[in-house]
Amino acid sequence: MLAEDLSGALAGISPGVYSARDFEAISAIVYRGAGIVLPPSKAMLVYSRLAPMVRDTNCGTFANYVEKIEHDAAERTRAIEALTTNHTFFYREAHHFEHFAAEVRPELLQRIAAREPVRMWSAACSSGEEVWSLVLTLLGPDRAAARPILGSDTLVLATDLASHVIAKANAANYAASDLEPIPAELRTPWTEVRGATAQISFEARNLVRFKLLNLLGEWPLSRPFDVIFCRNVMIYFDQPTKERLVARLAAQLRPGGFLYIGHSERATGPAERELVQVGPTIYQRRAA
């Protein structure tokens, strides 16, 4: 569908307020800023999510708002955040956490026992469900047995480009029912339930550092990672962007480290030389 064919999709909206040209301009801005591809079928989604911001900034029309976000970096960030998809849930794609528990965690525990650092990264962590599922799986069902982890040089980095989801993830407060997909033997020792709400325990929260980070930008990362989760974000990118991102992620892994991606995603392009598939959407960086 070409932009000039959007008139039917935008029926009922004055072209003086929001037009196909406005949608094209916003799509280009979002692609440049976050790598997200907005097909014409998303024209109404763009309208519904940005219309309140057009009103709040007194721009009056989307054309004026486009002009504003072209020159106002803070407002441009707000617009991009509004157009990102943050759907997630605890223990999503459970086979990833099962693989981590069975195949990766034992080695990490050995390294912790040897007083070696352990680093993991939840990229595009959204509102935190992924990173907390990972941390609880690392800690395991026995609080006493987890003491060496809690006292070690183990850190989990959790990043996203949207400040509002980072704030929610950092608060670590959720509806208790939302945590039910996590196996009870992991959930019970590491959450504090108060009525209908639950908070991730202090010990688990102390392992995680949250940061704002755009995956298309610079990565001020000082160490390679043992594990990277970057799931269900590449589905919004075009193929060249996907391949560049996977190559960067592979380079950020230590030899032997593991990369977990979304169920409909694949590691293609230059990264194929560095990664070996070891499970459904699970890859391991080749040993040096």
BALOBA-1460 file (C-alpha; in Angstrom, 3 decimals):
// residues 288
<rec num="1" residu="m" x="0.000" y="0.000" z="0.000"/>
<rec num="2" residu="l" x="1.458" y="3.367" z="-1.061"/>
<rec num="3" residu="a" x="1.055" y="6.457" z="1.068"/>
<rec num="4" residu="e" x="-1.395" y="7.916" z="-1.440"/>
<rec num="5" residu="d" x="-3.567" y="4.820" z="-0.934"/>
<rec num="6" residu="l" x="-4.024" y="5.499" z="2.789"/>
<rec num="7" residu="s" x="-7.043" y="7.720" z="2.370"/>
<rec num="8" residu="g" x="-9.424" y="4.827" z="3.108"/>
<rec num="9" residu="a" x="-7.487" y="3.815" z="6.211"/>
<rec num="10" residu="l" x="-7.626" y="7.408" z="7.460"/>
<rec num="11" residu="a" x="-11.329" y="7.889" z="6.752"/>
<rec num="12" residu="g" x="-12.903" y="10.285" z="9.216"/>
<rec num="13" residu="i" x="-9.662" y="12.144" z="9.916"/>
<rec num="14" residu="s" x="-9.197" y="15.501" z="8.270"/>
<rec num="15" residu="p" x="-6.135" y="15.423" z="5.991"/>
<rec num="16" residu="g" x="-5.408" y="18.878" z="7.330"/>
<rec num="17" residu="v" x="-4.864" y="17.268" z="10.744"/>
<rec num="18" residu="y" x="-3.222" y="13.958" z="9.797"/>
<rec num="19" residu="s" x="-2.297" y="12.906" z="6.305"/>
<rec num="20" residu="a" x="-0.434" y="10.156" z="4.507"/>
<rec num="21" residu="r" x="2.519" y="12.529" z="4.209"/>
<rec num="22" residu="d" x="2.555" y="12.977" z="7.984"/>
<rec num="23" residu="f" x="2.550" y="9.212" z="8.460"/>
<rec num="24" residu="e" x="5.460" y="8.833" z="6.031"/>
<rec num="25" residu="a" x="7.449" y="11.516" z="7.846"/>
<rec num="26" residu="i" x="6.812" y="9.951" z="11.273"/>
<rec num="27" residu="s" x="7.707" y="6.503" z="9.940"/>
<rec num="28" residu="a" x="11.020" y="7.854" z="8.679"/>
<rec num="29" residu="i" x="11.793" y="9.498" z="12.020"/>
<rec num="30" residu="v" x="11.029" y="6.314" z="13.962"/>
<rec num="31" residu="y" x="13.123" y="4.229" z="11.577"/>
<rec num="32" residu="r" x="16.099" y="6.558" z="11.912"/>
<rec num="33" residu="g" x="15.768" y="6.768" z="15.668"/>
<rec num="34" residu="a" x="14.931" y="3.202" z="16.645"/>
<rec num="35" residu="g" x="15.132" y="1.004" z="13.547"/>
<rec num="36" residu="i" x="11.419" y="0.230" z="13.778"/>
<rec num="37" residu="v" x="9.613" y="-0.265" z="10.492"/>
<rec num="38" residu="l" x="6.050" y="1.102" z="10.471"/>
<rec num="39" residu="p" x="4.110" y="-0.321" z="7.521"/>
<rec num="40" residu="p" x="1.063" y="1.579" z="6.201"/>
<rec num="41" residu="s" x="-1.190" y="-0.749" z="8.201"/>
<rec num="42" residu="k" x="0.085" y="1.057" z="11.332"/>
<rec num="43" residu="a" x="-1.209" y="4.467" z="10.201"/>
<rec num="44" residu="m" x="-4.125" y="4.455" z="12.652"/>
<rec num="45" residu="l" x="-1.925" y="3.199" z="15.483"/>
<rec num="46" residu="v" x="0.382" y="6.162" z="14.891"/>
<rec num="47" residu="y" x="-2.604" y="8.494" z="14.958"/>
<rec num="48" residu="s" x="-4.074" y="7.062" z="18.166"/>
<rec num="49" residu="r" x="-0.791" y="7.078" z="20.084"/>
<rec num="50" residu="l" x="0.472" y="10.479" z="18.978"/>
<rec num="51" residu="a" x="-2.777" y="12.469" z="18.861"/>
<rec num="52" residu="p" x="-2.653" y="13.174" z="22.636"/>
<rec num="53" residu="m" x="0.906" y="14.425" z="22.229"/>
<rec num="54" residu="v" x="-0.094" y="16.656" z="19.322"/>
<rec num="55" residu="r" x="-2.719" y="18.185" z="21.606"/>
<rec num="56" residu="d" x="-0.441" y="18.426" z="24.662"/>
<rec num="57" residu="t" x="2.209" y="20.329" z="22.690"/>
<rec num="58" residu="n" x="-0.401" y="22.666" z="21.170"/>
<rec num="59" residu="c" x="0.801" y="21.724" z="17.704"/>
<rec num="60" residu="g" x="-2.725" y="21.432" z="16.369"/>
<rec num="61" residu="t" x="-1.766" y="19.253" z="13.406"/>
<rec num="62" residu="f" x="0.508" y="16.293" z="12.836"/>
<rec num="63" residu="a" x="2.455" y="18.325" z="10.285"/>
<rec num="64" residu="n" x="3.331" y="20.832" z="13.005"/>
<rec num="65" residu="y" x="4.180" y="17.993" z="15.372"/>
<rec num="66" residu="v" x="6.487" y="16.434" z="12.780"/>
<rec num="67" residu="e" x="8.254" y="19.774" z="12.508"/>
<rec num="68" residu="k" x="8.606" y="19.867" z="16.289"/>
<rec num="69" residu="i" x="10.053" y="16.398" z="16.709"/>
<rec num="70" residu="e" x="12.479" y="16.951" z="13.857"/>
<rec num="71" residu="h" x="14.128" y="19.664" z="15.978"/>
<rec num="72" residu="d" x="13.212" y="18.764" z="19.588"/>
<rec num="73" residu="a" x="15.199" y="15.724" z="20.686"/>
<rec num="74" residu="a" x="13.314" y="15.254" z="23.951"/>
<rec num="75" residu="e" x="9.920" y="15.315" z="22.254"/>
<rec num="76" residu="r" x="11.220" y="13.033" z="19.514"/>
<rec num="77" residu="t" x="12.231" y="10.521" z="22.191"/>
<rec num="78" residu="r" x="8.742" y="10.733" z="23.716"/>
<rec num="79" residu="a" x="7.166" y="10.097" z="20.319"/>
<rec num="80" residu="i" x="9.361" y="7.085" z="19.620"/>
<rec num="81" residu="e" x="8.662" y="5.685" z="23.086"/>
<rec num="82" residu="a" x="4.931" y="6.056" z="22.454"/>
<rec num="83" residu="l" x="5.231" y="4.030" z="19.257"/>
<rec num="84" residu="t" x="7.227" y="1.137" z="20.701"/>
<rec num="85" residu="t" x="5.490" y="-2.126" z="21.545"/>
<rec num="86" residu="n" x="6.002" y="-3.292" z="25.134"/>
<rec num="87" residu="h" x="3.930" y="-6.475" z="25.250"/>
<rec num="88" residu="t" x="5.627" y="-9.095" z="27.411"/>
<rec num="89" residu="f" x="4.923" y="-11.482" z="30.277"/>
<rec num="90" residu="f" x="6.743" y="-13.546" z="32.878"/>
<rec num="91" residu="y" x="8.483" y="-16.739" z="31.782"/>
<rec num="92" residu="r" x="7.688" y="-16.014" z="28.151"/>
<rec num="93" residu="e" x="9.081" y="-18.710" z="25.860"/>
<rec num="94" residu="a" x="9.670" y="-20.994" z="28.809"/>
<rec num="95" residu="h" x="12.068" y="-23.245" z="26.895"/>
<rec num="96" residu="h" x="14.666" y="-20.473" z="27.052"/>
<rec num="97" residu="f" x="14.630" y="-20.424" z="30.847"/>
<rec num="98" residu="e" x="14.577" y="-24.218" z="30.976"/>
<rec num="99" residu="h" x="17.658" y="-24.331" z="28.733"/>
<rec num="100" residu="f" x="19.357" y="-21.660" z="30.838"/>
<rec num="101" residu="a" x="18.644" y="-23.603" z="34.048"/>
<rec num="102" residu="a" x="19.839" y="-26.937" z="32.684"/>
<rec num="103" residu="e" x="22.735" y="-25.974" z="30.405"/>
<rec num="104" residu="v" x="24.052" y="-22.540" z="31.405"/>
<rec num="105" residu="r" x="23.397" y="-22.045" z="35.113"/>
<rec num="106" residu="p" x="25.633" y="-24.952" z="36.253"/>
<rec num="107" residu="e" x="28.635" y="-23.437" z="34.464"/>
<rec num="108" residu="l" x="27.872" y="-19.989" z="35.873"/>
<rec num="109" residu="l" x="27.714" y="-21.454" z="39.380"/>
<rec num="110" residu="q" x="31.143" y="-23.013" z="38.833"/>
<rec num="111" residu="r" x="32.536" y="-19.674" z="37.755"/>
<rec num="112" residu="i" x="30.957" y="-17.977" z="40.760"/>
<rec num="113" residu="a" x="32.536" y="-20.603" z="43.035"/>
<rec num="114" residu="a" x="35.882" y="-19.792" z="41.404"/>
<rec num="115" residu="r" x="35.276" y="-16.085" z="42.176"/>
<rec num="116" residu="e" x="35.025" y="-15.172" z="38.506"/>
<rec num="117" residu="p" x="32.684" y="-12.384" z="37.367"/>
<rec num="118" residu="v" x="29.373" y="-13.243" z="35.700"/>
<rec num="119" residu="r" x="27.570" y="-10.796" z="33.435"/>
<rec num="120" residu="m" x="24.183" y="-11.122" z="31.752"/>
<rec num="121" residu="w" x="22.175" y="-8.669" z="29.654"/>
<rec num="122" residu="s" x="18.448" y="-8.387" z="29.076"/>
<rec num="123" residu="a" x="18.356" y="-6.106" z="26.038"/>
<rec num="124" residu="a" x="14.992" y="-4.500" z="25.244"/>
<rec num="125" residu="c" x="13.850" y="-5.576" z="28.712"/>
<rec num="126" residu="s" x="10.543" y="-3.686" z="28.502"/>
<rec num="127" residu="s" x="8.718" y="-3.620" z="31.855"/>
<rec num="128" residu="g" x="10.995" y="-6.196" z="33.463"/>
<rec num="129" residu="e" x="9.184" y="-9.503" z="33.178"/>
<rec num="130" residu="e" x="12.026" y="-11.042" z="31.167"/>
<rec num="131" residu="v" x="14.886" y="-9.951" z="33.380"/>
<rec num="132" residu="w" x="13.146" y="-11.004" z="36.584"/>
<rec num="133" residu="s" x="12.309" y="-14.398" z="35.095"/>
<rec num="134" residu="l" x="16.002" y="-14.766" z="34.262"/>
<rec num="135" residu="v" x="17.229" y="-13.650" z="37.680"/>
<rec num="136" residu="l" x="14.853" y="-15.974" z="39.551"/>
<rec num="137" residu="t" x="15.982" y="-18.854" z="37.342"/>
<rec num="138" residu="l" x="19.604" y="-18.025" z="38.134"/>
<rec num="139" residu="l" x="18.946" y="-17.872" z="41.878"/>
<rec num="140" residu="g" x="17.056" y="-21.165" z="41.883"/>
<rec num="141" residu="p" x="14.606" y="-22.626" z="44.401"/>
<rec num="142" residu="d" x="16.853" y="-22.685" z="47.488"/>
<rec num="143" residu="r" x="17.594" y="-19.381" z="49.195"/>
<rec num="144" residu="a" x="20.421" y="-20.849" z="51.253"/>
<rec num="145" residu="a" x="22.071" y="-22.383" z="48.192"/>
<rec num="146" residu="a" x="21.821" y="-19.019" z="46.398"/>
<rec num="147" residu="r" x="23.977" y="-17.177" z="48.945"/>
<rec num="148" residu="p" x="27.182" y="-17.586" z="46.905"/>
<rec num="149" residu="i" x="25.433" y="-15.936" z="43.938"/>
<rec num="150" residu="l" x="24.226" y="-13.024" z="46.041"/>
<rec num="151" residu="g" x="27.712" y="-12.436" z="47.430"/>
<rec num="152" residu="s" x="29.524" y="-12.750" z="44.110"/>
<rec num="153" residu="d" x="30.581" y="-10.452" z="41.290"/>
<rec num="154" residu="t" x="27.385" y="-11.196" z="39.369"/>
<rec num="155" residu="l" x="25.455" y="-8.439" z="37.622"/>
<rec num="156" residu="v" x="22.562" y="-8.380" z="35.207"/>
<rec num="157" residu="l" x="22.190" y="-5.384" z="32.912"/>
<rec num="158" residu="a" x="18.639" y="-4.586" z="31.790"/>
<rec num="159" residu="t" x="18.136" y="-1.949" z="29.098"/>
<rec num="160" residu="d" x="15.369" y="-0.424" z="27.031"/>
<rec num="161" residu="l" x="14.940" y="2.778" z="25.054"/>
<rec num="162" residu="a" x="11.645" y="3.685" z="26.791"/>
<rec num="163" residu="s" x="12.013" y="5.418" z="30.143"/>
<rec num="164" residu="h" x="8.508" y="4.572" z="31.374"/>
<rec num="165" residu="v" x="9.022" y="0.814" z="31.039"/>
<rec num="166" residu="i" x="12.467" y="1.027" z="32.637"/>
<rec num="167" residu="a" x="10.829" y="2.762" z="35.621"/>
<rec num="168" residu="k" x="8.258" y="-0.018" z="35.956"/>
<rec num="169" residu="a" x="10.900" y="-2.721" z="35.641"/>
<rec num="170" residu="n" x="13.074" y="-1.071" z="38.273"/>
<rec num="171" residu="a" x="10.135" y="-0.763" z="40.698"/>
<rec num="172" residu="a" x="9.622" y="-4.546" z="40.348"/>
<rec num="173" residu="n" x="5.994" y="-4.368" z="41.497"/>
<rec num="174" residu="y" x="3.419" y="-6.448" z="39.634"/>
<rec num="175" residu="a" x="0.005" y="-7.983" z="40.027"/>
<rec num="176" residu="a" x="0.563" y="-11.256" z="41.850"/>
<rec num="177" residu="s" x="-1.381" y="-13.069" z="39.150"/>
<rec num="178" residu="d" x="1.107" y="-11.855" z="36.526"/>
<rec num="179" residu="l" x="3.862" y="-13.924" z="38.143"/>
<rec num="180" residu="e" x="1.950" y="-17.202" z="37.955"/>
<rec num="181" residu="p" x="3.729" y="-18.425" z="34.774"/>
<rec num="182" residu="i" x="6.978" y="-18.612" z="36.775"/>
<rec num="183" residu="p" x="7.317" y="-22.056" z="38.380"/>
<rec num="184" residu="a" x="6.216" y="-21.863" z="42.004"/>
<rec num="185" residu="e" x="9.535" y="-23.241" z="43.268"/>
<rec num="186" residu="l" x="11.267" y="-20.177" z="41.791"/>
<rec num="187" residu="r" x="8.540" y="-17.652" z="42.451"/>
<rec num="188" residu="t" x="7.896" y="-18.374" z="46.130"/>
<rec num="189" residu="p" x="11.422" y="-17.835" z="47.548"/>
<rec num="190" residu="w" x="12.083" y="-14.619" z="45.634"/>
<rec num="191" residu="t" x="8.845" y="-12.626" z="45.711"/>
<rec num="192" residu="e" x="6.964" y="-10.863" z="48.470"/>
<rec num="193" residu="v" x="3.199" y="-11.079" z="48.004"/>
<rec num="194" residu="r" x="0.923" y="-8.511" z="49.604"/>
<rec num="195" residu="g" x="-2.671" y="-9.197" z="48.709"/>
<rec num="196" residu="a" x="-3.112" y="-8.860" z="44.969"/>
<rec num="197" residu="t" x="0.374" y="-7.414" z="44.382"/>
<rec num="198" residu="a" x="3.855" y="-8.882" z="44.469"/>
<rec num="199" residu="q" x="7.334" y="-7.426" z="44.565"/>
<rec num="200" residu="i" x="10.541" y="-9.084" z="43.483"/>
<rec num="201" residu="s" x="12.709" y="-9.585" z="46.571"/>
<rec num="202" residu="f" x="15.445" y="-7.141" z="47.521"/>
<rec num="203" residu="e" x="18.116" y="-9.813" z="47.036"/>
<rec num="204" residu="a" x="17.032" y="-10.428" z="43.449"/>
<rec num="205" residu="r" x="16.665" y="-6.717" z="42.702"/>
<rec num="206" residu="n" x="20.177" y="-6.083" z="43.982"/>
<rec num="207" residu="l" x="21.630" y="-8.136" z="41.116"/>
<rec num="208" residu="v" x="20.168" y="-5.933" z="38.367"/>
<rec num="209" residu="r" x="21.154" y="-2.544" z="36.972"/>
<rec num="210" residu="f" x="18.671" y="-0.759" z="34.716"/>
<rec num="211" residu="k" x="19.810" y="1.647" z="32.018"/>
<rec num="212" residu="l" x="18.263" y="3.536" z="29.129"/>
<rec num="213" residu="l" x="19.819" y="2.268" z="25.908"/>
<rec num="214" residu="n" x="18.871" y="2.464" z="22.249"/>
<rec num="215" residu="l" x="20.064" y="-0.728" z="20.550"/>
<rec num="216" residu="l" x="20.804" y="1.270" z="17.400"/>
<rec num="217" residu="g" x="23.061" y="3.689" z="19.264"/>
<rec num="218" residu="e" x="26.349" y="3.419" z="21.117"/>
<rec num="219" residu="w" x="26.781" y="0.676" z="23.718"/>
<rec num="220" residu="p" x="28.954" y="1.897" z="26.598"/>
<rec num="221" residu="l" x="29.621" y="-1.643" z="27.801"/>
<rec num="222" residu="s" x="32.860" y="-2.503" z="29.556"/>
<rec num="223" residu="r" x="32.733" y="-6.314" z="29.712"/>
<rec num="224" residu="p" x="31.625" y="-9.169" z="27.470"/>
<rec num="225" residu="f" x="28.527" y="-11.061" z="28.558"/>
<rec num="226" residu="d" x="27.999" y="-14.691" z="29.428"/>
<rec num="227" residu="v" x="24.330" y="-14.504" z="28.438"/>
<rec num="228" residu="i" x="22.297" y="-12.065" z="26.343"/>
<rec num="229" residu="f" x="18.520" y="-12.128" z="26.011"/>
<rec num="230" residu="c" x="17.322" y="-9.967" z="23.104"/>
<rec num="231" residu="r" x="13.891" y="-11.298" z="22.269"/>
<rec num="232" residu="n" x="10.970" y="-10.147" z="20.156"/>
<rec num="233" residu="v" x="12.478" y="-6.804" z="19.243"/>
<rec num="234" residu="m" x="14.044" y="-7.648" z="15.878"/>
<rec num="235" residu="i" x="10.603" y="-8.462" z="14.448"/>
<rec num="236" residu="y" x="10.121" y="-4.698" z="14.126"/>
<rec num="237" residu="f" x="13.348" y="-4.178" z="12.142"/>
<rec num="238" residu="d" x="14.179" y="-4.606" z="8.472"/>
<rec num="239" residu="q" x="16.666" y="-7.288" z="7.445"/>
<rec num="240" residu="p" x="19.817" y="-5.113" z="7.287"/>
<rec num="241" residu="t" x="19.078" y="-3.712" z="10.759"/>
<rec num="242" residu="k" x="18.486" y="-7.213" z="12.139"/>
<rec num="243" residu="e" x="21.766" y="-8.480" z="10.750"/>
<rec num="244" residu="r" x="23.754" y="-5.526" z="12.111"/>
<rec num="245" residu="l" x="22.185" y="-5.948" z="15.545"/>
<rec num="246" residu="v" x="22.813" y="-9.703" z="15.749"/>
<rec num="247" residu="a" x="26.428" y="-9.182" z="14.697"/>
<rec num="248" residu="r" x="26.889" y="-6.599" z="17.449"/>
<rec num="249" residu="l" x="25.258" y="-8.882" z="20.017"/>
<rec num="250" residu="a" x="27.471" y="-11.789" z="18.988"/>
<rec num="251" residu="a" x="30.563" y="-9.609" z="19.343"/>
<rec num="252" residu="q" x="29.425" y="-8.643" z="22.850"/>
<rec num="253" residu="l" x="29.348" y="-12.276" z="24.012"/>
<rec num="254" residu="r" x="32.361" y="-13.968" z="25.510"/>
<rec num="255" residu="p" x="33.448" y="-17.087" z="23.607"/>
<rec num="256" residu="g" x="31.045" y="-19.817" z="24.656"/>
<rec num="257" residu="g" x="28.398" y="-17.307" z="25.741"/>
<rec num="258" residu="f" x="24.719" y="-17.700" z="24.866"/>
<rec num="259" residu="l" x="22.297" y="-15.525" z="22.893"/>
<rec num="260" residu="y" x="18.529" y="-15.996" z="23.219"/>
<rec num="261" residu="i" x="16.258" y="-14.364" z="20.621"/>
<rec num="262" residu="g" x="12.517" y="-14.350" z="19.931"/>
<rec num="263" residu="h" x="10.546" y="-17.331" z="18.656"/>
<rec num="264" residu="s" x="10.096" y="-15.871" z="15.158"/>
<rec num="265" residu="e" x="13.612" y="-14.428" z="14.881"/>
<rec num="266" residu="r" x="16.767" y="-15.867" z="13.342"/>
<rec num="267" residu="a" x="20.467" y="-15.102" z="13.578"/>
<rec num="268" residu="t" x="21.471" y="-14.375" z="9.983"/>
<rec num="269" residu="g" x="24.147" y="-12.422" z="8.162"/>
<rec num="270" residu="p" x="27.739" y="-11.976" z="9.363"/>
<rec num="271" residu="a" x="26.876" y="-13.300" z="12.839"/>
<rec num="272" residu="e" x="26.376" y="-16.785" z="11.405"/>
<rec num="273" residu="r" x="30.170" y="-17.123" z="11.344"/>
<rec num="274" residu="e" x="30.313" y="-16.501" z="15.097"/>
<rec num="275" residu="l" x="27.223" y="-18.314" z="16.370"/>
<rec num="276" residu="v" x="26.173" y="-21.952" z="16.524"/>
<rec num="277" residu="q" x="22.498" y="-22.763" z="17.015"/>
<rec num="278" residu="v" x="22.122" y="-25.026" z="20.060"/>
<rec num="279" residu="g" x="18.348" y="-24.955" z="20.509"/>
<rec num="280" residu="p" x="15.189" y="-23.263" z="19.248"/>
<rec num="281" residu="t" x="16.252" y="-19.589" z="18.901"/>
<rec num="282" residu="i" x="19.229" y="-20.257" z="21.187"/>
<rec num="283" residu="y" x="22.761" y="-19.584" z="19.919"/>
<rec num="284" residu="q" x="26.224" y="-20.007" z="21.363"/>
<rec num="285" residu="r" x="29.252" y="-18.015" z="20.362"/>
<rec num="286" residu="r" x="32.020" y="-20.189" z="18.994"/>
<rec num="287" residu="a" x="34.971" y="-20.743" z="21.278"/>
<rec num="288" residu="a" x="38.005" y="-18.623" z="20.450"/>
